[in-house]
Amino acid sequence: MDLRLTSNSPEVSPELDYVAIEYAPSLAEEAFGEIYPSTVEPGIEKEFSYFVRVSSAPRGFDRLSLKGPSALQFVEARVEGNRVEVEVQTGENQFEVRFDRFVRNGQLAELRFKTAVFFQSTRFEGFLMSGEGPDAVCQRIDPGNANDEIASDGNVVGIPVSARLLANVEFSSRILTPNNDGINDRLGCAIDLINVLDPRLMILRIYDLSGAVVFEDRMSLTAGQHTLVWDGRGASTQFVAPGIYVAEIVVEGDAENQYMRQIVSVAY
């Protein structure tokens, strides 16, 4: 515990009267969790298994919670390799499962889920839970060896070491026909931004063949899935003339900016 007391006045000193801490007996003396696979390609949805094993747990636990940095899609739960029915509650970047019976000391529980990883050393946090309301107990699961058959021994997922920030760039079409018929009225560009913890400037520019910028959109983004859109209008909000254009995506890097370009035809 680290307490730091400050005062806005040199004539008044802060004072701490007391500290009250509520605690309850732990659900397990040891609770280890590990995730598999521990290395994946960035930005691609992948199925993971999060294994949990506890020791010295008199009652065991009947709920597990898992949190991550991006959306998690629950698939199934298993105990000792056997699929079991559970109640699932989902929240932002997390889910909680309730087992129909307590998972006991030494039993191996497994949560299978899908998600995409966008930066190096992505951490998934698990929690043992039991009880309801004021009697509820929550205990953090430590990273460690829960399943002898896999070798991750941790709750961190990595991606291949690379300096790139853009991955899985996909344009909706190479032809833009902004005539309001519902077909190719807008140019969409789906992008996975990876290894970006703090907001970085990303720019979508549209050039004509003379090199002049006819459209530019700037935004600050962090790692994740993003979509950039151009509706065929220029800086004056009027539709550009039919012809061939170059769509350019720029993201600011620490050492240098990174680019992605695509030829786009505009027709009416």
Accessible surface in RSA format (square Angstrom, percent):
REM  Atomic radii and reference values for relative SASA: ProtOr
REM  Chains: A
REM  Algorithm: Lee & Richards
REM  Probe-radius: 1.40
REM  Slices: 20
REM RES _ NUM      All-atoms   Total-Side   Main-Chain    Non-polar    All polar
REM                ABS   REL    ABS   REL    ABS   REL    ABS   REL    ABS   REL
RES MET A   1   170.39  88.2  76.23  50.5  94.15 224.2  78.55  66.8  91.84 121.7
RES ASP A   2   102.34  71.7  72.62  72.3  29.72  70.3  39.42  92.8  62.92  62.7
RES LEU A   3    94.42  52.6  66.23  47.4  28.19  70.9  67.46  47.4  26.96  72.6
RES ARG A   4   199.38  83.7 167.17  85.2  32.22  76.7  65.96  90.2 133.42  80.9
RES LEU A   5    89.49  49.8  60.68  43.4  28.81  72.4  63.04  44.3  26.45  71.2
RES THR A   6   121.99  86.8  95.69  97.0  26.30  62.7  67.70  90.9  54.28  82.1
RES SER A   7    50.18  42.4  12.88  17.2  37.30  85.9  16.44  35.0  33.74  47.3
RES ASN A   8   167.04 115.2 127.08 122.8  39.95  96.2  39.19  94.3 127.84 123.6
RES SER A   9    42.85  36.2  37.63  50.2   5.22  12.0  28.70  61.1  14.15  19.8
RES PRO A  10   142.72 104.0  96.59  88.0  46.13 167.7 110.23  91.0  32.50 202.0
RES GLU A  11   161.51  92.7 123.55  93.5  37.96  90.4  46.27  89.5 115.24  94.1
RES VAL A  12    93.22  61.3  86.55  78.4   6.67  16.1  89.46  77.7   3.76  10.2
RES SER A  13    94.73  80.1  74.40  99.3  20.34  46.8  43.33  92.3  51.40  72.0
RES PRO A  14    58.77  42.8  33.18  30.2  25.59  93.0  42.64  35.2  16.13 100.3
RES GLU A  15   147.44  84.6 113.47  85.8  33.96  80.9  42.03  81.3 105.41  86.1
RES LEU A  16    85.47  47.6  61.32  43.9  24.15  60.7  62.20  43.7  23.27  62.6
RES ASP A  17   119.99  84.1  84.22  83.8  35.78  84.6  24.86  58.5  95.14  94.9
RES TYR A  18   172.58  80.6 151.75  86.3  20.84  54.2 111.45  83.8  61.13  75.4
RES VAL A  19    72.34  47.6  39.36  35.6  32.99  79.5  42.78  37.2  29.56  80.2
RES ALA A  20    82.34  75.7  49.08  75.7  33.26  75.7  54.22  76.4  28.12  74.5
RES ILE A  21   114.05  64.9  86.61  64.5  27.44  66.1  89.51  64.5  24.54  66.6
RES GLU A  22   173.88  99.8 142.32 107.7  31.56  75.2  61.53 119.0 112.35  91.7
RES TYR A  23   198.14  92.5 161.73  92.0  36.40  94.7 122.75  92.2  75.39  92.9
RES ALA A  24    52.12  47.9  30.02  46.3  22.10  50.3  31.10  43.8  21.03  55.7
RES PRO A  25   118.44  86.3 102.69  93.6  15.76  57.3 114.66  94.7   3.79  23.5
RES SER A  26    69.84  59.0  44.95  60.0  24.89  57.3  28.56  60.8  41.28  57.8
RES LEU A  27    15.97   8.9  11.45   8.2   4.52  11.4  14.49  10.2   1.48   4.0
RES ALA A  28     1.39   1.3   0.35   0.5   1.03   2.4   0.41   0.6   0.97   2.6
RES GLU A  29   133.85  76.8 104.58  79.1  29.28  69.7  36.14  69.9  97.71  79.8
RES GLU A  30    81.37  46.7  77.93  59.0   3.44   8.2  19.27  37.3  62.10  50.7
RES ALA A  31     1.87   1.7   0.59   0.9   1.28   2.9   0.59   0.8   1.28   3.4
RES PHE A  32    67.71  33.9  67.71  41.9   0.00   0.0  67.71  41.1   0.00   0.0
RES GLY A  33     0.21   0.3   0.00   N/A   0.21   0.3   0.15   0.4   0.06   0.1
RES GLU A  34     0.00   0.0   0.00   0.0   0.00   0.0   0.00   0.0   0.00   0.0
RES ILE A  35     0.03   0.0   0.03   0.0   0.00   0.0   0.03   0.0   0.00   0.0
RES TYR A  36   116.73  54.5 116.08  66.0   0.64   1.7  68.80  51.7  47.93  59.1
RES PRO A  37    21.75  15.9  21.75  19.8   0.00   0.0  21.75  18.0   0.00   0.0
RES SER A  38    43.71  36.9  38.38  51.2   5.32  12.3  10.52  22.4  33.19  46.5
RES THR A  39    85.96  61.1  68.37  69.3  17.59  41.9  43.65  58.6  42.31  64.0
RES VAL A  40    12.44   8.2   4.30   3.9   8.13  19.6  12.44  10.8   0.00   0.0
RES GLU A  41    89.55  51.4  84.37  63.8   5.18  12.3  40.94  79.2  48.61  39.7
RES PRO A  42     5.11   3.7   3.59   3.3   1.52   5.5   3.59   3.0   1.52   9.5
RES GLY A  43     6.30   7.8   0.00   N/A   6.30   7.8   0.00   0.0   6.30  14.1
RES ILE A  44    92.09  52.4  88.14  65.7   3.95   9.5  91.19  65.7   0.90   2.5
RES GLU A  45   104.25  59.9  81.05  61.3  23.21  55.3  24.78  47.9  79.47  64.9
RES LYS A  46    97.09  47.4  93.52  57.4   3.57   8.5  39.81  35.8  57.28  61.0
RES GLU A  47    72.43  41.6  59.73  45.2  12.70  30.2  22.99  44.5  49.44  40.4
RES PHE A  48     1.26   0.6   0.28   0.2   0.98   2.6   1.26   0.8   0.00   0.0
RES SER A  49    15.99  13.5  15.69  20.9   0.30   0.7   2.02   4.3  13.97  19.6
RES TYR A  50     2.56   1.2   2.56   1.5   0.00   0.0   0.95   0.7   1.61   2.0
RES PHE A  51    18.66   9.3  18.66  11.6   0.00   0.0  18.66  11.3   0.00   0.0
RES VAL A  52     0.26   0.2   0.15   0.1   0.11   0.3   0.15   0.1   0.11   0.3
RES ARG A  53    82.48  34.6  79.93  40.7   2.56   6.1  34.35  46.9  48.13  29.2
RES VAL A  54     2.14   1.4   0.02   0.0   2.12   5.1   1.51   1.3   0.63   1.7
RES SER A  55    41.31  34.9  40.89  54.6   0.42   1.0  38.07  81.1   3.24   4.5
RES SER A  56    61.00  51.6  40.01  53.4  21.00  48.4  24.39  51.9  36.62  51.3
RES ALA A  57     5.22   4.8   0.57   0.9   4.66  10.6   0.93   1.3   4.29  11.4
RES PRO A  58   124.58  90.8  84.86  77.4  39.72 144.4  98.68  81.5  25.90 161.0
RES ARG A  59   138.47  58.1 136.81  69.7   1.66   4.0  64.24  87.8  74.23  45.0
RES GLY A  60     0.47   0.6   0.00   N/A   0.47   0.6   0.40   1.1   0.07   0.2
RES PHE A  61     1.15   0.6   1.15   0.7   0.00   0.0   1.15   0.7   0.00   0.0
RES ASP A  62    20.06  14.1  20.06  20.0   0.00   0.0   2.78   6.6  17.27  17.2
RES ARG A  63    16.05   6.7  16.05   8.2   0.00   0.0   0.07   0.1  15.97   9.7
RES LEU A  64     0.69   0.4   0.69   0.5   0.00   0.0   0.69   0.5   0.00   0.0
RES SER A  65     8.74   7.4   7.75  10.3   0.99   2.3   2.25   4.8   6.49   9.1
RES LEU A  66     0.00   0.0   0.00   0.0   0.00   0.0   0.00   0.0   0.00   0.0
RES LYS A  67    89.28  43.6  88.44  54.3   0.84   2.0  38.78  34.9  50.51  53.8
RES GLY A  68    15.23  18.8   0.00   N/A  15.23  18.8   5.02  13.8  10.21  22.9
RES PRO A  69    58.20  42.4  25.88  23.6  32.31 117.5  36.96  30.5  21.24 132.0
RES SER A  70    25.93  21.9  22.39  29.9   3.55   8.2  24.02  51.2   1.91   2.7
RES ALA A  71    75.74  69.6  66.19 102.1   9.55  21.7  66.75  94.0   8.98  23.8
RES LEU A  72    17.35   9.7   0.00   0.0  17.35  43.6   0.72   0.5  16.63  44.7
RES GLN A  73    99.64  55.7  94.64  69.2   5.00  11.9  37.35  79.5  62.29  47.2
RES PHE A  74    43.84  21.9  23.94  14.8  19.90  51.8  23.94  14.5  19.90  57.0
RES VAL A  75    52.58  34.6  31.75  28.7  20.83  50.2  35.48  30.8  17.11  46.4
RES GLU A  76    19.65  11.3  17.78  13.5   1.87   4.4   5.08   9.8  14.57  11.9
RES ALA A  77     0.63   0.6   0.00   0.0   0.63   1.4   0.00   0.0   0.63   1.7
RES ARG A  78    55.02  23.1  54.90  28.0   0.11   0.3   1.75   2.4  53.26  32.3
RES VAL A  79    22.02  14.5  19.57  17.7   2.46   5.9  19.57  17.0   2.46   6.7
RES GLU A  80    92.89  53.3  70.01  53.0  22.88  54.5  32.55  63.0  60.34  49.3
RES GLY A  81    47.77  58.9   0.00   N/A  47.77  58.9  30.56  83.9  17.22  38.6
RES ASN A  82    99.23  68.4  96.67  93.4   2.56   6.2  23.80  57.3  75.43  72.9
RES ARG A  83   136.36  57.3 108.84  55.5  27.53  65.5  37.90  51.8  98.46  59.7
RES VAL A  84    39.75  26.2  31.19  28.2   8.56  20.6  36.31  31.6   3.44   9.3
RES GLU A  85   123.50  70.9 117.24  88.7   6.26  14.9  63.08 122.0  60.41  49.3
RES VAL A  86    30.35  20.0   3.64   3.3  26.71  64.4   8.03   7.0  22.32  60.5
RES GLU A  87   118.26  67.9 111.85  84.6   6.41  15.3  48.19  93.2  70.07  57.2
RES VAL A  88    56.93  37.5  25.34  22.9  31.59  76.1  25.34  22.0  31.59  85.7
RES GLN A  89   127.62  71.4 121.22  88.6   6.39  15.2  42.16  89.8  85.45  64.8
RES THR A  90   100.86  71.7  68.31  69.3  32.55  77.6  36.65  49.2  64.21  97.1
RES GLY A  91    42.64  52.6   0.00   N/A  42.64  52.6  27.85  76.4  14.79  33.1
RES GLU A  92   152.38  87.5 126.73  95.9  25.65  61.1  53.10 102.7  99.28  81.1
RES ASN A  93    45.06  31.1  41.50  40.1   3.56   8.6   4.91  11.8  40.16  38.8
RES GLN A  94    59.38  33.2  58.38  42.7   1.01   2.4   6.66  14.2  52.72  40.0
RES PHE A  95     1.82   0.9   0.00   0.0   1.82   4.7   1.82   1.1   0.00   0.0
RES GLU A  96    35.94  20.6  34.83  26.4   1.11   2.6   8.48  16.4  27.46  22.4
RES VAL A  97     0.06   0.0   0.00   0.0   0.06   0.1   0.06   0.1   0.00   0.0
RES ARG A  98    77.03  32.3  74.74  38.1   2.29   5.4  25.32  34.6  51.71  31.3
RES PHE A  99    10.73   5.4   3.81   2.4   6.92  18.0   4.00   2.4   6.73  19.3
RES ASP A 100   112.36  78.7  70.36  70.0  42.00  99.3  44.22 104.1  68.14  68.0
RES ARG A 101   184.34  77.4 176.09  89.8   8.25  19.6  71.68  98.0 112.66  68.3
RES PHE A 102    54.08  27.1  45.90  28.4   8.18  21.3  45.90  27.8   8.18  23.4
RES VAL A 103     2.89   1.9   2.18   2.0   0.70   1.7   2.89   2.5   0.00   0.0
RES ARG A 104   119.79  50.3 119.79  61.1   0.00   0.0  49.29  67.4  70.50  42.7
RES ASN A 105    80.75  55.7  62.09  60.0  18.66  44.9  14.88  35.8  65.88  63.7
RES GLY A 106    33.61  41.5   0.00   N/A  33.61  41.5  25.30  69.4   8.32  18.6
RES GLN A 107    58.73  32.8  57.18  41.8   1.54   3.7  14.42  30.7  44.30  33.6
RES LEU A 108    25.90  14.4  25.72  18.4   0.18   0.4  25.72  18.1   0.18   0.5
RES ALA A 109     0.01   0.0   0.00   0.0   0.01   0.0   0.01   0.0   0.00   0.0
RES GLU A 110    13.47   7.7  13.39  10.1   0.07   0.2   2.58   5.0  10.89   8.9
RES LEU A 111     0.80   0.4   0.80   0.6   0.00   0.0   0.80   0.6   0.00   0.0
RES ARG A 112    66.70  28.0  66.70  34.0   0.00   0.0   2.46   3.4  64.23  38.9
RES PHE A 113     0.00   0.0   0.00   0.0   0.00   0.0   0.00   0.0   0.00   0.0
RES LYS A 114    70.17  34.2  69.32  42.5   0.85   2.0  16.61  15.0  53.56  57.0
RES THR A 115     4.08   2.9   0.50   0.5   3.59   8.6   3.64   4.9   0.44   0.7
RES ALA A 116    13.23  12.2   7.67  11.8   5.56  12.6   7.97  11.2   5.25  13.9
RES VAL A 117     1.75   1.1   0.26   0.2   1.48   3.6   1.44   1.3   0.31   0.8
RES PHE A 118    17.27   8.6  15.10   9.4   2.17   5.6  15.10   9.2   2.17   6.2
RES PHE A 119    43.55  21.8  43.55  27.0   0.00   0.0  43.55  26.4   0.00   0.0
RES GLN A 120    70.06  39.2  59.96  43.8  10.10  24.0  44.34  94.4  25.71  19.5
RES SER A 121    66.70  56.4  54.84  73.2  11.86  27.3  26.36  56.1  40.33  56.5
RES THR A 122     1.73   1.2   1.73   1.8   0.00   0.0   1.65   2.2   0.08   0.1
RES ARG A 123   123.23  51.7 112.84  57.5  10.39  24.7  29.24  40.0  93.99  57.0
RES PHE A 124     1.00   0.5   1.00   0.6   0.00   0.0   1.00   0.6   0.00   0.0
RES GLU A 125    42.31  24.3  42.31  32.0   0.00   0.0  22.78  44.1  19.53  15.9
RES GLY A 126     0.30   0.4   0.00   N/A   0.30   0.4   0.07   0.2   0.24   0.5
RES PHE A 127    25.61  12.8  25.61  15.9   0.00   0.0  25.61  15.5   0.00   0.0
RES LEU A 128     0.34   0.2   0.34   0.2   0.00   0.0   0.34   0.2   0.00   0.0
RES MET A 129    33.23  17.2  33.23  22.0   0.00   0.0  31.61  26.9   1.62   2.1
RES SER A 130     2.16   1.8   1.74   2.3   0.42   1.0   1.54   3.3   0.62   0.9
RES GLY A 131    26.55  32.7   0.00   N/A  26.55  32.7  23.72  65.1   2.83   6.3
RES GLU A 132   100.77  57.9  92.11  69.7   8.66  20.6  62.32 120.5  38.45  31.4
RES GLY A 133    56.84  70.1   0.00   N/A  56.84  70.1  36.50 100.2  20.34  45.6
RES PRO A 134   142.43 103.8  99.99  91.1  42.44 154.3 114.06  94.2  28.37 176.4
RES ASP A 135   114.15  80.0  98.50  98.0  15.66  37.0  30.48  71.7  83.67  83.4
RES ALA A 136    48.70  44.8  26.24  40.5  22.46  51.1  26.48  37.3  22.22  58.9
RES VAL A 137    32.61  21.5  28.52  25.8   4.09   9.9  32.03  27.8   0.59   1.6
RES CYS A 138    79.07  59.8  47.93  53.5  31.14  73.2  26.82  67.9  52.25  56.3
RES GLN A 139    34.74  19.4  30.95  22.6   3.79   9.0  20.98  44.6  13.76  10.4
RES ARG A 140   131.45  55.2 119.18  60.8  12.27  29.2  45.77  62.6  85.67  51.9
RES ILE A 141     1.47   0.8   0.15   0.1   1.32   3.2   0.15   0.1   1.32   3.6
RES ASP A 142    73.15  51.2  72.80  72.5   0.35   0.8  11.58  27.2  61.57  61.4
RES PRO A 143    69.90  50.9  53.21  48.5  16.69  60.7  53.96  44.6  15.94  99.0
RES GLY A 144    11.84  14.6   0.00   N/A  11.84  14.6  11.84  32.5   0.00   0.0
RES ASN A 145    76.28  52.6  56.55  54.6  19.73  47.5  20.46  49.2  55.82  54.0
RES ALA A 146     2.33   2.1   0.00   0.0   2.33   5.3   0.72   1.0   1.61   4.3
RES ASN A 147    13.93   9.6  13.93  13.5   0.00   0.0   0.00   0.0  13.93  13.5
RES ASP A 148   125.20  87.7  94.14  93.7  31.07  73.5  37.00  87.1  88.20  88.0
RES GLU A 149   160.58  92.2 124.33  94.1  36.25  86.3  49.69  96.1 110.89  90.5
RES ILE A 150    29.89  17.0  18.00  13.4  11.89  28.7  24.62  17.7   5.27  14.3
RES ALA A 151    98.25  90.3  67.34 103.9  30.91  70.3  72.05 101.5  26.20  69.4
RES SER A 152    31.89  26.9   2.98   4.0  28.91  66.6  10.02  21.3  21.87  30.6
RES ASP A 153    76.32  53.5  61.62  61.3  14.70  34.7  19.02  44.8  57.30  57.1
RES GLY A 154    15.09  18.6   0.00   N/A  15.09  18.6  14.98  41.1   0.11   0.2
RES ASN A 155     4.01   2.8   3.87   3.7   0.13   0.3   0.28   0.7   3.73   3.6
RES VAL A 156    49.70  32.7  40.19  36.4   9.51  22.9  40.19  34.9   9.51  25.8
RES VAL A 157     0.00   0.0   0.00   0.0   0.00   0.0   0.00   0.0   0.00   0.0
RES GLY A 158    13.02  16.1   0.00   N/A  13.02  16.1  11.26  30.9   1.76   3.9
RES ILE A 159     5.52   3.1   0.59   0.4   4.93  11.9   0.59   0.4   4.93  13.4
RES PRO A 160    57.09  41.6  45.62  41.6  11.47  41.7  54.14  44.7   2.96  18.4
RES VAL A 161   146.40  96.3 117.08 106.0  29.31  70.6 118.40 102.9  28.00  75.9
RES SER A 162    50.83  43.0  27.09  36.2  23.74  54.7  25.99  55.3  24.84  34.8
RES ALA A 163    90.85  83.5  67.84 104.7  23.01  52.3  78.58 110.7  12.27  32.5
RES ARG A 164    99.80  41.9  95.21  48.5   4.59  10.9  39.21  53.6  60.59  36.7
RES LEU A 165    16.85   9.4  16.85  12.1   0.00   0.0  16.85  11.8   0.00   0.0
RES LEU A 166    13.52   7.5   5.30   3.8   8.23  20.7   5.30   3.7   8.23  22.1
RES ALA A 167     3.36   3.1   0.46   0.7   2.89   6.6   3.36   4.7   0.00   0.0
RES ASN A 168    71.89  49.6  43.01  41.6  28.88  69.5  32.60  78.5  39.29  38.0
RES VAL A 169    35.26  23.2   4.64   4.2  30.61  73.8   4.64   4.0  30.61  83.0
RES GLU A 170   122.40  70.3 117.42  88.8   4.98  11.9  34.18  66.1  88.23  72.0
RES PHE A 171    33.50  16.8  13.59   8.4  19.91  51.8  13.59   8.2  19.91  57.0
RES SER A 172    78.43  66.3  36.73  49.0  41.70  96.1  48.33 102.9  30.10  42.2
RES SER A 173    25.48  21.5  15.11  20.2  10.36  23.9  16.93  36.1   8.54  12.0
RES ARG A 174   159.29  66.9 153.85  78.4   5.43  12.9  47.31  64.7 111.98  67.9
RES ILE A 175    90.10  51.3  88.63  66.0   1.47   3.5  88.63  63.8   1.47   4.0
RES LEU A 176     0.59   0.3   0.59   0.4   0.00   0.0   0.59   0.4   0.00   0.0
RES THR A 177    28.87  20.5  28.87  29.3   0.00   0.0  25.38  34.1   3.50   5.3
RES PRO A 178     9.80   7.1   1.80   1.6   8.00  29.1   2.89   2.4   6.91  42.9
RES ASN A 179    76.17  52.5  48.83  47.2  27.34  65.8  31.02  74.7  45.15  43.6
RES ASN A 180   142.42  98.2 117.56 113.6  24.86  59.9  28.75  69.2 113.67 109.9
RES ASP A 181    83.08  58.2  50.71  50.5  32.37  76.5  40.33  94.9  42.75  42.6
RES GLY A 182    68.52  84.5   0.00   N/A  68.52  84.5  34.44  94.5  34.08  76.3
RES ILE A 183   114.41  65.1 111.79  83.3   2.62   6.3 114.41  82.4   0.00   0.0
RES ASN A 184    59.29  40.9  46.22  44.7  13.07  31.5   5.44  13.1  53.85  52.0
RES ASP A 185    31.31  21.9  26.67  26.5   4.64  11.0  21.28  50.1  10.03  10.0
RES ARG A 186   149.69  62.8 136.53  69.6  13.16  31.3  34.01  46.5 115.68  70.1
RES LEU A 187     4.91   2.7   3.18   2.3   1.73   4.3   3.88   2.7   1.03   2.8
RES GLY A 188    14.20  17.5   0.00   N/A  14.20  17.5  12.80  35.1   1.40   3.1
RES CYS A 189     1.98   1.5   1.94   2.2   0.04   0.1   1.94   4.9   0.04   0.0
RES ALA A 190    47.10  43.3  45.73  70.6   1.37   3.1  45.82  64.5   1.28   3.4
RES ILE A 191     2.17   1.2   0.00   0.0   2.17   5.2   0.34   0.2   1.82   5.0
RES ASP A 192    10.23   7.2  10.22  10.2   0.01   0.0   0.50   1.2   9.73   9.7
RES LEU A 193     0.00   0.0   0.00   0.0   0.00   0.0   0.00   0.0   0.00   0.0
RES ILE A 194     1.49   0.8   1.49   1.1   0.00   0.0   1.49   1.1   0.00   0.0
RES ASN A 195    45.29  31.2  24.42  23.6  20.86  50.2  17.99  43.3  27.29  26.4
RES VAL A 196     2.59   1.7   0.31   0.3   2.29   5.5   1.44   1.3   1.16   3.1
RES LEU A 197   128.99  71.8 105.01  75.1  23.98  60.3 107.42  75.4  21.57  58.1
RES ASP A 198   103.38  72.4 100.84 100.4   2.54   6.0  23.13  54.4  80.24  80.0
RES PRO A 199    89.49  65.2  69.74  63.6  19.75  71.8  69.74  57.6  19.75 122.7
RES ARG A 200    54.12  22.7  51.91  26.5   2.21   5.3  14.54  19.9  39.58  24.0
RES LEU A 201    41.80  23.3  38.26  27.4   3.54   8.9  38.26  26.9   3.54   9.5
RES MET A 202     0.00   0.0   0.00   0.0   0.00   0.0   0.00   0.0   0.00   0.0
RES ILE A 203     8.98   5.1   8.95   6.7   0.03   0.1   8.98   6.5   0.00   0.0
RES LEU A 204     3.17   1.8   3.17   2.3   0.00   0.0   3.17   2.2   0.00   0.0
RES ARG A 205    45.75  19.2  45.75  23.3   0.00   0.0   1.96   2.7  43.80  26.5
RES ILE A 206     0.10   0.1   0.10   0.1   0.00   0.0   0.10   0.1   0.00   0.0
RES TYR A 207    47.80  22.3  47.80  27.2   0.00   0.0  31.90  24.0  15.91  19.6
RES ASP A 208    38.55  27.0  36.04  35.9   2.51   5.9  13.71  32.3  24.83  24.8
RES LEU A 209   126.77  70.6  91.35  65.4  35.42  89.0  94.68  66.5  32.08  86.3
RES SER A 210    99.84  84.4  53.64  71.6  46.20 106.4  57.71 122.9  42.13  59.0
RES GLY A 211    47.54  58.6   0.00   N/A  47.54  58.6  30.22  82.9  17.32  38.8
RES ALA A 212    50.80  46.7  40.43  62.4  10.36  23.6  50.10  70.5   0.70   1.9
RES VAL A 213    72.00  47.4  43.71  39.6  28.29  68.2  43.71  38.0  28.29  76.7
RES VAL A 214    29.13  19.2  23.92  21.7   5.21  12.6  29.08  25.3   0.05   0.1
RES PHE A 215    40.94  20.5  38.88  24.1   2.06   5.4  40.79  24.7   0.15   0.4
RES GLU A 216    71.72  41.2  43.05  32.6  28.67  68.3  14.89  28.8  56.82  46.4
RES ASP A 217    53.61  37.6  51.26  51.0   2.35   5.5   6.38  15.0  47.23  47.1
RES ARG A 218   129.05  54.2 103.42  52.7  25.63  61.0  44.65  61.0  84.40  51.2
RES MET A 219    48.59  25.2  39.16  25.9   9.43  22.5  34.62  29.4  13.97  18.5
RES SER A 220    78.16  66.0  51.78  69.1  26.38  60.8  21.91  46.6  56.26  78.8
RES LEU A 221    30.95  17.2  27.88  19.9   3.07   7.7  30.95  21.7   0.00   0.0
RES THR A 222    54.11  38.5  51.97  52.7   2.14   5.1  23.72  31.9  30.39  45.9
RES ALA A 223    23.46  21.6   2.32   3.6  21.14  48.1   2.32   3.3  21.14  56.0
RES GLY A 224    10.05  12.4   0.00   N/A  10.05  12.4  10.05  27.6   0.00   0.0
RES GLN A 225   121.58  68.0  95.01  69.4  26.57  63.3  25.68  54.7  95.89  72.7
RES HIS A 226    42.54  23.3  34.14  23.7   8.40  21.5  29.76  30.7  12.78  14.9
RES THR A 227    90.07  64.1  62.39  63.3  27.67  65.9  37.54  50.4  52.53  79.4
RES LEU A 228     3.58   2.0   1.19   0.9   2.39   6.0   3.15   2.2   0.43   1.2
RES VAL A 229    50.11  33.0  37.13  33.6  12.97  31.3  37.13  32.3  12.97  35.2
RES TRP A 230     1.07   0.4   0.03   0.0   1.03   2.4   1.05   0.6   0.01   0.0
RES ASP A 231    49.24  34.5  46.33  46.1   2.91   6.9  16.66  39.2  32.59  32.5
RES GLY A 232     0.00   0.0   0.00   N/A   0.00   0.0   0.00   0.0   0.00   0.0
RES ARG A 233    92.36  38.8  92.36  47.1   0.00   0.0  18.32  25.0  74.04  44.9
RES GLY A 234    11.10  13.7   0.00   N/A  11.10  13.7   5.71  15.7   5.39  12.1
RES ALA A 235    94.32  86.7  57.84  89.3  36.48  83.0  66.55  93.7  27.77  73.6
RES SER A 236    80.56  68.1  57.45  76.7  23.11  53.2  54.07 115.1  26.49  37.1
RES THR A 237    87.97  62.6  85.32  86.5   2.64   6.3  69.02  92.7  18.94  28.6
RES GLN A 238   121.13  67.7 118.73  86.8   2.40   5.7  38.77  82.5  82.37  62.5
RES PHE A 239    89.50  44.8  66.83  41.4  22.67  59.0  66.83  40.5  22.67  64.9
RES VAL A 240    16.68  11.0   7.69   7.0   8.99  21.7  14.74  12.8   1.94   5.3
RES ALA A 241    66.27  60.9  54.35  83.9  11.92  27.1  60.27  84.9   5.99  15.9
RES PRO A 242    87.79  64.0  67.16  61.2  20.63  75.0  67.54  55.8  20.25 125.9
RES GLY A 243    32.03  39.5   0.00   N/A  32.03  39.5  30.33  83.2   1.71   3.8
RES ILE A 244    84.19  47.9  76.64  57.1   7.55  18.2  76.64  55.2   7.55  20.5
RES TYR A 245    14.34   6.7  14.34   8.2   0.00   0.0   2.78   2.1  11.56  14.3
RES VAL A 246    31.47  20.7  31.47  28.5   0.00   0.0  31.47  27.3   0.00   0.0
RES ALA A 247     0.16   0.1   0.06   0.1   0.10   0.2   0.06   0.1   0.10   0.3
RES GLU A 248     7.26   4.2   7.26   5.5   0.00   0.0   0.03   0.1   7.23   5.9
RES ILE A 249     0.00   0.0   0.00   0.0   0.00   0.0   0.00   0.0   0.00   0.0
RES VAL A 250     4.83   3.2   4.74   4.3   0.10   0.2   4.74   4.1   0.10   0.3
RES VAL A 251     0.02   0.0   0.00   0.0   0.02   0.0   0.02   0.0   0.00   0.0
RES GLU A 252    73.65  42.3  73.64  55.7   0.01   0.0  14.14  27.3  59.51  48.6
RES GLY A 253    19.56  24.1   0.00   N/A  19.56  24.1   3.33   9.1  16.23  36.4
RES ASP A 254   134.18  94.0  92.24  91.8  41.94  99.2  40.57  95.5  93.61  93.4
RES ALA A 255   104.32  95.9  61.51  94.9  42.81  97.4  70.86  99.8  33.46  88.6
RES GLU A 256   127.10  73.0 116.09  87.8  11.00  26.2  40.58  78.5  86.52  70.6
RES ASN A 257    64.07  44.2  50.51  48.8  13.56  32.7   3.16   7.6  60.92  58.9
RES GLN A 258    39.42  22.0  35.98  26.3   3.45   8.2  18.81  40.0  20.61  15.6
RES TYR A 259   103.97  48.5  77.18  43.9  26.79  69.7  44.78  33.7  59.18  73.0
RES MET A 260    74.46  38.6  71.18  47.1   3.28   7.8  44.55  37.9  29.91  39.6
RES ARG A 261   139.34  58.5 113.81  58.0  25.52  60.8  39.04  53.4 100.30  60.8
RES GLN A 262    31.08  17.4  25.96  19.0   5.12  12.2   5.20  11.1  25.87  19.6
RES ILE A 263    89.06  50.7  87.63  65.3   1.43   3.5  87.63  63.1   1.43   3.9
RES VAL A 264     0.30   0.2   0.22   0.2   0.08   0.2   0.30   0.3   0.00   0.0
RES SER A 265    39.20  33.1  39.06  52.1   0.14   0.3  17.53  37.3  21.66  30.3
RES VAL A 266     4.62   3.0   0.00   0.0   4.62  11.1   0.00   0.0   4.62  12.5
RES ALA A 267    43.85  40.3  42.40  65.4   1.45   3.3  43.85  61.8   0.00   0.0
RES TYR A 268   119.75  55.9  55.83  31.8  63.93 166.3  76.93  57.8  42.82  52.8
END  Absolute sums over single chains surface
CHAIN  1 A    15462.2      12026.5       3435.7       7790.2       7672.0
END  Absolute sums over all chains
TOTAL         15462.2      12026.5       3435.7       7790.2       7672.0
